[in-house]
Each structure stands twice: as structure tokens, then as C-alpha cells.
Amino acid sequence: MNLSEDGRASVHPPEDREEALDALDEVVGLVLPPGRWAKVVHALGSLEAAVGSGETEALRTATGLLESAGGTRVRTRIAEDDEPASQDVLDRVGRLVHSLRGGAPDDAPDDEPAHGDPH
């Protein structure tokens, strides 16, 4: 882990933060079977750890894990057991977005996704 002069974890490069934010944005609109949601939850845990550690490579790895866990957003047929993100997943996404933005106040209303246009 790279440390700043005062011993705190360095800030992730902007391009890596943006890639992670894009991956998190995709989670908001996903409709997946429960087994896939378990993989997304695991990937969110990895991303939370990476953000907390300040390690750039860990952030990149966790972002890739999240991207692959969600699969493709375009689906030709939604199965009967598919479901949208749970409130817990959405809350975790919101906290991660807030952390990746540097703790800046979130201007998005409560009923809108944490990052970007949902369409």
C-alpha cells in the first residue's frame, strides 16, 4: 500500500475511481437470479475492502470482480426467479459511491441511483 507523508492511504487514481463508479452504476439496474446476487455481494465486499485499504491494484481487481459478477445487463429473457438489487445492496453501492467520490455530499435525490443516468 502506498502511504502519504502523514501515513494515510493514498487516494486512488481518478480513472480507477471512475471505472469503479461505472461498475457500481451498473449494479443499480441489474435484474439477476439469487445466485448471481451472491456473487455481486461478494464483489461489493472486495470493493469495500479495496476502498478502505487505499490500494490501487486491489481497487482494480475488485472492480473487475464486480463487473464480471453482474454479467451482462442486456438480456433477451428474464427468468421467473430473477430479482432487482436488494435495499442492502443499494445501500452498500451508495456508501461506496460516496467513498469513491471523496465523501462529497451526494446531490442525487433519495429515489434516484447513486451515480449516473439509470437509462
KEDRENNU-438957 format. One record per residue: residue number from 1; residue in one letter; x, y, z of N, C-alpha, C in turn. Coordinates in nm, 2 decimals. Example, Ala and Ser with C-alpha at 12.3 -4.5 7.8 and 13.67 -1.06 7.14 Angstrom:
2
SITE, k, r, n.xx, n.yy, n.zz, ca.xx, ca.yy, ca.zz, c.xx, c.yy, c.zz
SITE, 1, A, 1.32, -0.57, 0.78, 1.23, -0.45, 0.78, 1.32, -0.33, 0.78 .
SITE, 2, S, 1.28, -0.22, 0.71, 1.37, -0.11, 0.71, 1.29, 0.00, 0.79 .
This chain:
119
SITE, k, r, n.xx, n.yy, n.zz, ca.xx, ca.yy, ca.zz, c.xx, c.yy, c.zz
SITE, 1, M, 0.09, -0.12, 0.00, 0.00, 0.00, 0.00, 0.09, 0.12, 0.00 .
SITE, 2, N, 0.06, 0.22, -0.08, 0.13, 0.35, -0.09, 0.08, 0.44, 0.02 .
SITE, 3, L, 0.17, 0.50, 0.10, 0.12, 0.59, 0.20, 0.17, 0.73, 0.17 .
SITE, 4, S, 0.09, 0.82, 0.22, 0.13, 0.96, 0.20, 0.23, 1.00, 0.31 .
SITE, 5, E, 0.28, 1.12, 0.31, 0.38, 1.16, 0.41, 0.33, 1.15, 0.55 .
SITE, 6, D, 0.20, 1.17, 0.57, 0.14, 1.16, 0.71, 0.09, 1.02, 0.74 .
SITE, 7, G, 0.12, 0.92, 0.66, 0.09, 0.78, 0.69, -0.05, 0.74, 0.65 .
SITE, 8, R, -0.12, 0.82, 0.59, -0.26, 0.78, 0.54, -0.25, 0.71, 0.40 .
SITE, 9, A, -0.35, 0.63, 0.37, -0.35, 0.56, 0.24, -0.37, 0.67, 0.13 .
SITE, 10, S, -0.30, 0.65, 0.02, -0.31, 0.74, -0.09, -0.44, 0.73, -0.15 .
SITE, 11, V, -0.48, 0.83, -0.22, -0.61, 0.84, -0.29, -0.60, 0.76, -0.42 .
SITE, 12, H, -0.70, 0.68, -0.46, -0.70, 0.61, -0.58, -0.69, 0.70, -0.70 .
SITE, 13, P, -0.62, 0.66, -0.81, -0.62, 0.75, -0.93, -0.76, 0.77, -0.98 .
SITE, 14, P, -0.79, 0.89, -1.03, -0.92, 0.92, -1.08, -0.98, 0.83, -1.18 .
SITE, 15, E, -0.90, 0.78, -1.27, -0.95, 0.68, -1.38, -1.00, 0.55, -1.31 .
SITE, 16, D, -0.93, 0.51, -1.21, -0.97, 0.38, -1.14, -1.10, 0.41, -1.06 .
SITE, 17, R, -1.11, 0.52, -1.00, -1.23, 0.56, -0.92, -1.35, 0.56, -1.02 .
SITE, 18, E, -1.33, 0.62, -1.14, -1.44, 0.63, -1.24, -1.48, 0.50, -1.29 .
SITE, 19, E, -1.38, 0.41, -1.31, -1.42, 0.27, -1.35, -1.50, 0.20, -1.25 .
SITE, 20, A, -1.46, 0.22, -1.12, -1.53, 0.15, -1.01, -1.67, 0.22, -1.00 .
SITE, 21, L, -1.68, 0.35, -1.02, -1.81, 0.41, -1.01, -1.90, 0.36, -1.13 .
SITE, 22, D, -1.85, 0.34, -1.24, -1.93, 0.29, -1.36, -1.98, 0.15, -1.33 .
SITE, 23, A, -1.89, 0.07, -1.27, -1.93, -0.07, -1.23, -2.04, -0.07, -1.13 .
SITE, 24, L, -2.03, 0.02, -1.03, -2.14, 0.04, -0.93, -2.27, 0.09, -0.99 .
SITE, 25, D, -2.26, 0.18, -1.08, -2.38, 0.23, -1.15, -2.45, 0.12, -1.22 .
SITE, 26, E, -2.38, 0.02, -1.28, -2.44, -0.09, -1.35, -2.52, -0.18, -1.25 .
SITE, 27, V, -2.48, -0.19, -1.13, -2.55, -0.28, -1.03, -2.69, -0.23, -1.00 .
SITE, 28, V, -2.71, -0.10, -1.00, -2.84, -0.04, -0.97, -2.95, -0.09, -1.06 .
SITE, 29, G, -2.92, -0.11, -1.19, -3.02, -0.16, -1.29, -3.03, -0.30, -1.32 .
SITE, 30, L, -2.95, -0.38, -1.25, -2.94, -0.53, -1.28, -3.06, -0.60, -1.23 .
SITE, 31, V, -3.10, -0.70, -1.30, -3.20, -0.80, -1.26, -3.14, -0.94, -1.27 .
SITE, 32, L, -3.12, -1.00, -1.16, -3.04, -1.13, -1.16, -3.10, -1.24, -1.08 .
SITE, 33, P, -3.06, -1.36, -1.11, -3.11, -1.47, -1.02, -3.03, -1.46, -0.88 .
SITE, 34, P, -3.09, -1.51, -0.78, -3.03, -1.50, -0.65, -2.88, -1.55, -0.64 .
SITE, 35, G, -2.84, -1.65, -0.71, -2.71, -1.69, -0.71, -2.61, -1.59, -0.77 .
SITE, 36, R, -2.65, -1.52, -0.87, -2.57, -1.41, -0.92, -2.56, -1.29, -0.82 .
SITE, 37, W, -2.67, -1.27, -0.75, -2.66, -1.16, -0.65, -2.56, -1.19, -0.54 .
SITE, 38, A, -2.55, -1.32, -0.51, -2.45, -1.36, -0.41, -2.31, -1.32, -0.45 .
SITE, 39, K, -2.28, -1.34, -0.58, -2.15, -1.30, -0.64, -2.13, -1.15, -0.64 .
SITE, 40, V, -2.24, -1.08, -0.67, -2.23, -0.93, -0.66, -2.20, -0.89, -0.52 .
SITE, 41, V, -2.27, -0.95, -0.42, -2.24, -0.91, -0.28, -2.10, -0.94, -0.24 .
SITE, 42, H, -2.05, -1.05, -0.28, -1.91, -1.08, -0.26, -1.82, -0.98, -0.32 .
SITE, 43, A, -1.84, -0.94, -0.44, -1.76, -0.84, -0.51, -1.77, -0.71, -0.44 .
SITE, 44, L, -1.89, -0.67, -0.39, -1.90, -0.55, -0.32, -1.82, -0.55, -0.19 .
SITE, 45, G, -1.81, -0.66, -0.13, -1.72, -0.67, -0.01, -1.58, -0.65, -0.05 .
SITE, 46, S, -1.54, -0.71, -0.16, -1.40, -0.69, -0.21, -1.37, -0.54, -0.24 .
SITE, 47, L, -1.47, -0.48, -0.30, -1.46, -0.34, -0.33, -1.45, -0.25, -0.21 .
SITE, 48, E, -1.53, -0.28, -0.11, -1.53, -0.21, 0.02, -1.39, -0.22, 0.08 .
SITE, 49, A, -1.34, -0.34, 0.08, -1.20, -0.36, 0.14, -1.10, -0.28, 0.06 .
SITE, 50, A, -1.11, -0.28, -0.07, -1.01, -0.21, -0.15, -1.02, -0.06, -0.13 .
SITE, 51, V, -1.14, -0.01, -0.12, -1.15, 0.13, -0.10, -1.09, 0.17, 0.04 .
SITE, 52, G, -1.12, 0.09, 0.14, -1.07, 0.11, 0.27, -0.92, 0.10, 0.28 .
SITE, 53, S, -0.86, 0.01, 0.20, -0.72, -0.01, 0.21, -0.64, 0.10, 0.14 .
SITE, 54, G, -0.70, 0.16, 0.04, -0.63, 0.26, -0.04, -0.53, 0.20, -0.14 .
SITE, 55, E, -0.54, 0.07, -0.16, -0.45, 0.00, -0.26, -0.51, 0.00, -0.40 .
SITE, 56, T, -0.44, 0.07, -0.49, -0.49, 0.08, -0.62, -0.51, -0.05, -0.70 .
SITE, 57, E, -0.42, -0.14, -0.68, -0.43, -0.27, -0.75, -0.55, -0.35, -0.70 .
SITE, 58, A, -0.57, -0.34, -0.57, -0.69, -0.40, -0.51, -0.82, -0.34, -0.56 .
SITE, 59, L, -0.82, -0.21, -0.58, -0.94, -0.15, -0.64, -0.97, -0.20, -0.78 .
SITE, 60, R, -0.86, -0.21, -0.86, -0.88, -0.25, -1.00, -0.93, -0.40, -1.00 .
SITE, 61, T, -0.87, -0.48, -0.91, -0.91, -0.62, -0.91, -1.06, -0.63, -0.86 .
SITE, 62, A, -1.09, -0.56, -0.76, -1.23, -0.57, -0.71, -1.33, -0.51, -0.81 .
SITE, 63, T, -1.29, -0.41, -0.88, -1.38, -0.35, -0.99, -1.40, -0.46, -1.10 .
SITE, 64, G, -1.30, -0.53, -1.14, -1.32, -0.64, -1.24, -1.40, -0.75, -1.18 .
SITE, 65, L, -1.39, -0.78, -1.06, -1.47, -0.88, -1.00, -1.62, -0.84, -1.00 .
SITE, 66, L, -1.65, -0.72, -0.97, -1.78, -0.67, -0.97, -1.84, -0.67, -1.11 .
SITE, 67, E, -1.76, -0.62, -1.21, -1.80, -0.62, -1.35, -1.84, -0.76, -1.39 .
SITE, 68, S, -1.76, -0.86, -1.36, -1.79, -1.00, -1.40, -1.90, -1.06, -1.32 .
SITE, 69, A, -1.92, -1.02, -1.20, -2.02, -1.08, -1.12, -2.16, -1.05, -1.17 .
SITE, 70, G, -2.18, -0.93, -1.22, -2.31, -0.88, -1.27, -2.34, -0.94, -1.40 .
SITE, 71, G, -2.24, -0.98, -1.48, -2.27, -1.03, -1.61, -2.31, -0.92, -1.70 .
SITE, 72, T, -2.39, -0.96, -1.80, -2.43, -0.86, -1.90, -2.56, -0.80, -1.86 .
SITE, 73, R, -2.58, -0.67, -1.88, -2.70, -0.60, -1.85, -2.81, -0.63, -1.95 .
SITE, 74, V, -2.77, -0.65, -2.08, -2.87, -0.68, -2.18, -2.90, -0.83, -2.18 .
SITE, 75, R, -3.03, -0.86, -2.16, -3.08, -0.99, -2.15, -3.20, -1.01, -2.24 .
SITE, 76, T, -3.20, -1.12, -2.31, -3.31, -1.14, -2.40, -3.44, -1.20, -2.33 .
SITE, 77, R, -3.42, -1.26, -2.21, -3.53, -1.31, -2.14, -3.50, -1.31, -1.99 .
SITE, 78, I, -3.59, -1.26, -1.91, -3.57, -1.26, -1.77, -3.64, -1.38, -1.71 .
SITE, 79, A, -3.57, -1.45, -1.63, -3.63, -1.57, -1.57, -3.72, -1.53, -1.45 .
SITE, 80, E, -3.81, -1.63, -1.42, -3.91, -1.60, -1.32, -3.85, -1.57, -1.18 .
SITE, 81, D, -3.73, -1.63, -1.15, -3.67, -1.61, -1.02, -3.57, -1.49, -1.02 .
SITE, 82, D, -3.56, -1.42, -1.13, -3.47, -1.30, -1.13, -3.53, -1.19, -1.04 .
SITE, 83, E, -3.44, -1.11, -0.98, -3.49, -1.01, -0.89, -3.39, -0.89, -0.90 .
SITE, 84, P, -3.44, -0.77, -0.87, -3.36, -0.65, -0.87, -3.27, -0.65, -0.75 .
SITE, 85, A, -3.18, -0.55, -0.74, -3.09, -0.54, -0.63, -3.17, -0.51, -0.50 .
SITE, 86, S, -3.13, -0.58, -0.39, -3.20, -0.56, -0.26, -3.16, -0.42, -0.21 .
SITE, 87, Q, -3.23, -0.38, -0.11, -3.21, -0.25, -0.04, -3.07, -0.25, 0.02 .
SITE, 88, D, -3.03, -0.36, 0.08, -2.89, -0.37, 0.13, -2.78, -0.35, 0.03 .
SITE, 89, V, -2.80, -0.41, -0.09, -2.71, -0.39, -0.20, -2.71, -0.25, -0.24 .
SITE, 90, L, -2.82, -0.19, -0.26, -2.83, -0.05, -0.30, -2.76, 0.05, -0.19 .
SITE, 91, D, -2.78, 0.01, -0.07, -2.72, 0.09, 0.04, -2.57, 0.08, 0.03 .
SITE, 92, R, -2.52, -0.04, 0.01, -2.37, -0.06, 0.00, -2.32, 0.02, -0.12 .
SITE, 93, V, -2.39, 0.01, -0.23, -2.35, 0.08, -0.35, -2.34, 0.23, -0.32 .
SITE, 94, G, -2.44, 0.28, -0.25, -2.45, 0.43, -0.22, -2.33, 0.47, -0.13 .
SITE, 95, R, -2.29, 0.38, -0.03, -2.18, 0.41, 0.05, -2.05, 0.41, -0.02 .
SITE, 96, L, -2.04, 0.31, -0.11, -1.91, 0.30, -0.19, -1.90, 0.42, -0.29 .
SITE, 97, V, -2.01, 0.46, -0.35, -2.01, 0.58, -0.44, -1.96, 0.70, -0.36 .
SITE, 98, H, -2.02, 0.72, -0.24, -1.98, 0.83, -0.15, -1.83, 0.83, -0.12 .
SITE, 99, S, -1.78, 0.71, -0.09, -1.64, 0.70, -0.05, -1.55, 0.73, -0.17 .
SITE, 100, L, -1.59, 0.67, -0.29, -1.51, 0.69, -0.41, -1.51, 0.84, -0.46 .
SITE, 101, R, -1.62, 0.91, -0.43, -1.62, 1.05, -0.46, -1.55, 1.14, -0.36 .
SITE, 102, G, -1.49, 1.08, -0.26, -1.41, 1.15, -0.17, -1.50, 1.21, -0.05 .
SITE, 103, G, -1.62, 1.15, -0.03, -1.70, 1.19, 0.08, -1.78, 1.32, 0.05 .
SITE, 104, A, -1.78, 1.36, -0.08, -1.85, 1.48, -0.12, -2.00, 1.45, -0.10 .
SITE, 105, P, -2.08, 1.55, -0.06, -2.22, 1.53, -0.05, -2.29, 1.48, -0.17 .
SITE, 106, D, -2.38, 1.39, -0.16, -2.45, 1.33, -0.27, -2.57, 1.42, -0.31 .
SITE, 107, D, -2.57, 1.48, -0.43, -2.67, 1.57, -0.47, -2.79, 1.50, -0.52 .
SITE, 108, A, -2.78, 1.36, -0.55, -2.89, 1.29, -0.61, -3.00, 1.27, -0.50 .
SITE, 109, P, -3.13, 1.29, -0.55, -3.24, 1.26, -0.46, -3.24, 1.12, -0.42 .
SITE, 110, D, -3.31, 1.09, -0.30, -3.31, 0.95, -0.25, -3.37, 0.85, -0.34 .
SITE, 111, D, -3.45, 0.89, -0.44, -3.52, 0.79, -0.52, -3.45, 0.77, -0.66 .
SITE, 112, E, -3.33, 0.84, -0.67, -3.25, 0.82, -0.79, -3.13, 0.74, -0.77 .
SITE, 113, P, -3.07, 0.67, -0.87, -2.95, 0.59, -0.85, -2.83, 0.68, -0.79 .
SITE, 114, A, -2.74, 0.62, -0.73, -2.63, 0.68, -0.67, -2.53, 0.75, -0.77 .
SITE, 115, H, -2.53, 0.70, -0.89, -2.43, 0.75, -0.99, -2.48, 0.74, -1.13 .
SITE, 116, G, -2.49, 0.85, -1.20, -2.52, 0.85, -1.34, -2.67, 0.83, -1.37 .
SITE, 117, D, -2.69, 0.82, -1.50, -2.83, 0.81, -1.55, -2.86, 0.66, -1.55 .
SITE, 118, P, -2.98, 0.62, -1.50, -3.02, 0.48, -1.49, -3.06, 0.42, -1.63 .
SITE, 119, H, -3.07, 0.50, -1.73, -3.12, 0.45, -1.86, -3.01, 0.43, -1.95 .
